[in-house]
Amino acid sequence: MKKLRANMDRYFDKLDERWRALPLRKQHQYTLYFFVGYLLLTVAVIGKVMYDTSKSGNDMVIEHIENPVLKSESPARLQDSVSTILKNQIYERK
């Protein structure tokens, strides 16, 4: 783990040296490009959210939750599985 941290530190130091070696005008230009990209991404996400929320089909259906296990299996099988689970808990089996 220490070796990984040391390698990352060296990599970031080298990256920082390369950044500082760039002319100031180039640094400003890259920073502006990254900011414009971030701004475009933000506008796209906000536009998508506004588009999705403005749709007319935003109805929320609230229903009771039904247990799918009770629908598909017989009660005898459920009793066996419950007793097995309890036995495993009592005897600490996995």
VOBA-1610 file (N, C-alpha, C; in pm, whole numbers, padded with zeros to 5 digits, always signed):
BEGIN
Met+00082-00119+00000Met+00000+00000+00000Met+00087+00126+00000Lys+00198+00119+00073Lys+00288+00235+00076Lys+00352+00256-00060Lys+00379+00144-00130Lys+00440+00155-00262Lys+00342+00221-00360Leu+00217+00184-00350Leu+00115+00245-00435Leu+00104+00395-00410Arg+00103+00431-00282Arg+00096+00575-00246Arg+00219+00650-00297Ala+00335+00588-00285Ala+00458+00653-00332Ala+00455+00672-00484Asn+00407+00570-00555Asn+00397+00581-00701Asn+00298+00690-00740Met+00187+00697-00670Met+00088+00801-00700Met+00144+00940-00671Asp+00214+00954-00561Asp+00275+01083-00528Asp+00376+01126-00635Arg+00458+01032-00680Arg+00554+01063-00785Arg+00483+01104-00914Tyr+00378+01031-00948Tyr+00303+01062-01070Tyr+00243+01202-01063Phe+00180+01234-00949Phe+00118+01365-00935Phe+00222+01477-00929Asp+00337+01450-00870Asp+00444+01550-00870Asp+00493+01576-01012Lys+00508+01470-01089Lys+00552+01484-01228Lys+00448+01561-01310Leu+00321+01529-01285Leu+00212+01599-01354Leu+00210+01747-01317Asp+00234+01777-01190Asp+00237+01916-01145Asp+00355+01992-01208Glu+00469+01926-01219Glu+00584+01989-01282Glu+00555+02019-01429Arg+00488+01926-01497Arg+00454+01950-01638Arg+00356+02066-01650Trp+00262+02075-01557Trp+00165+02186-01559Trp+00235+02319-01539Arg+00325+02323-01441Arg+00396+02448-01412Arg+00491+02487-01525Ala+00535+02388-01603Ala+00626+02417-01714Ala+00553+02480-01833Leu+00422+02465-01837Leu+00346+02527-01946Leu+00345+02679-01931Pro+00340+02749-02042Pro+00328+02896-02033Pro+00194+02934-01969Leu+00192+03049-01906Leu+00074+03094-01834Leu-00047+03107-01926Arg-00024+03153-02047Arg-00135+03168-02142Arg-00197+03031-02174Lys-00114+02929-02189Lys-00162+02794-02219Lys-00239+02737-02099Gln-00191+02765-01977Gln-00264+02721-01857Gln-00403+02782-01853His-00411+02911-01882His-00541+02979-01882His-00632+02920-01990Gln-00574+02890-02104Gln-00652+02834-02214Gln-00708+02697-02176Tyr-00626+02610-02119Tyr-00672+02477-02076Tyr-00779+02489-01967Thr-00757+02578-01873Thr-00854+02598-01766Thr-00987+02645-01823Leu-00982+02734-01920Leu-01105+02782-01984Leu-01175+02669-02059Tyr-01100+02585-02129Tyr-01161+02471-02200Tyr-01229+02376-02102Phe-01163+02345-01992Phe-01223+02255-01893Phe-01349+02317-01832Phe-01345+02446-01806Phe-01461+02514-01749Phe-01578+02514-01847Val-01551+02542-01975Val-01658+02541-02077Val-01716+02401-02092Gly-01632+02299-02090Gly-01681+02161-02096Gly-01769+02127-01978Tyr-01727+02168-01861Tyr-01806+02144-01739Tyr-01938+02220-01746Leu-01935+02342-01795Leu-02056+02423-01808Leu-02154+02359-01906Leu-02103+02311-02020Leu-02190+02245-02118Leu-02252+02117-02061Leu-02174+02041-01988Leu-02225+01920-01925Leu-02334+01952-01823Thr-02311+02057-01744Thr-02409+02099-01644Thr-02539+02144-01709Val-02527+02223-01815Val-02647+02271-01886Val-02721+02152-01947Ala-02650+02055-02002Ala-02715+01938-02061Ala-02790+01858-01956Val-02731+01839-01839Val-02797+01763-01732Val-02919+01839-01681Ile-02907+01967-01660Ile-03021+02046-01612Ile-03132+02046-01718Gly-03096+02057-01845Gly-03196+02051-01952Gly-03266+01917-01956Lys-03192+01808-01938Lys-03252+01674-01937Lys-03348+01658-01820Val-03310+01708-01703Val-03397+01701-01586Val-03524+01782-01609Met-03509+01901-01665Met-03627+01984-01692Met-03717+01918-01796Tyr-03658+01857-01897Tyr-03736+01789-02000Tyr-03813+01671-01941Asp-03746+01591-01856Asp-03812+01475-01796Asp-03923+01516-01700Thr-03904+01624-01625Thr-04006+01664-01529Thr-04122+01737-01595Ser-04102+01789-01716Ser-04211+01859-01783Ser-04303+01766-01860Lys-04268+01638-01870Lys-04354+01542-01939Lys-04486+01530-01864Ser-04592+01500-01939Ser-04724+01492-01876Ser-04745+01359-01806Gly-04665+01260-01832Gly-04685+01127-01772Gly-04611+01109-01642Asn-04619+01203-01553Asn-04549+01193-01425Asn-04643+01147-01314Asp-04731+01053-01345Asp-04822+01001-01243Asp-04752+00895-01160Met-04776+00899-01032Met-04716+00802-00943Met-04826+00709-00892Val-04810+00580-00918Val-04909+00482-00875Val-04861+00422-00745Ile-04947+00432-00643Ile-04914+00378-00512Ile-05003+00257-00487Glu-04940+00141-00467Glu-05014+00018-00443Glu-04956-00052-00321His-05032-00147-00271His-04983-00226-00160His-04873-00321-00208Ile-04778-00346-00123Ile-04670-00437-00156Ile-04715-00577-00119Glu-04700-00669-00215Glu-04737-00807-00190Glu-04612-00892-00189Asn-04609-00989-00099Asn-04494-01077-00087Asn-04498-01180-00201Pro-04400-01180-00290Pro-04403-01274-00403Pro-04380-01418-00360Val-04317-01441-00246Val-04293-01576-00198Val-04424-01643-00160Leu-04513-01567-00100Leu-04640-01623-00057Leu-04728-01659-00177Lys-04711-01593-00287Lys-04789-01623-00407Lys-04744-01752-00473Ser-04612-01777-00477Ser-04560-01884-00561Ser-04538-02017-00489Glu-04517-02017-00360Glu-04481-02142-00293Glu-04593-02187-00199Ser-04591-02316-00173Ser-04692-02372-00083Ser-04653-02342+00062Pro-04750-02337+00152Pro-04720-02309+00293Pro-04631-02414+00359Ala-04641-02540+00315Ala-04558-02646+00374Ala-04410-02620+00347Arg-04381-02580+00227Arg-04241-02551+00192Arg-04190-02432+00273Leu-04274-02332+00295Leu-04233-02216+00374Leu-04202-02256+00518Gln-04281-02345+00574Gln-04255-02390+00711Gln-04121-02460+00720Asp-04090-02543+00622Asp-03962-02614+00624Asp-03845-02516+00616Ser-03856-02418+00530Ser-03745-02324+00517Ser-03729-02238+00643Val-03841-02203+00707Val-03833-02125+00830Val-03770-02207+00940Ser-03808-02333+00951Ser-03749-02417+01056Ser-03601-02440+01030Thr-03562-02453+00904Thr-03420-02470+00871Thr-03342-02344+00909Ile-03398-02229+00880Ile-03331-02103+00914Ile-03315-02093+01065Leu-03420-02127+01139Leu-03412-02120+01285Leu-03311-02219+01340Lys-03307-02340+01284Lys-03209-02439+01329Lys-03067-02390+01302Asn-03047-02331+01184Asn-02914-02281+01150Asn-02873-02167+01244Gln-02968-02084+01284Gln-02937-01976+01378Gln-02906-02031+01516Ile-02979-02132+01557Ile-02958-02191+01691Ile-02820-02256+01697Tyr-02787-02335+01593Tyr-02661-02409+01593Tyr-02548-02333+01523Glu-02572-02211+01482Glu-02475-02123+01419Glu-02411-02184+01294Arg-02494-02242+01210Arg-02448-02296+01083Arg-02463-02191+00976Lys-02383-02207+00872Lys-02395-02118+00757Lys-02403-02198+00630
//
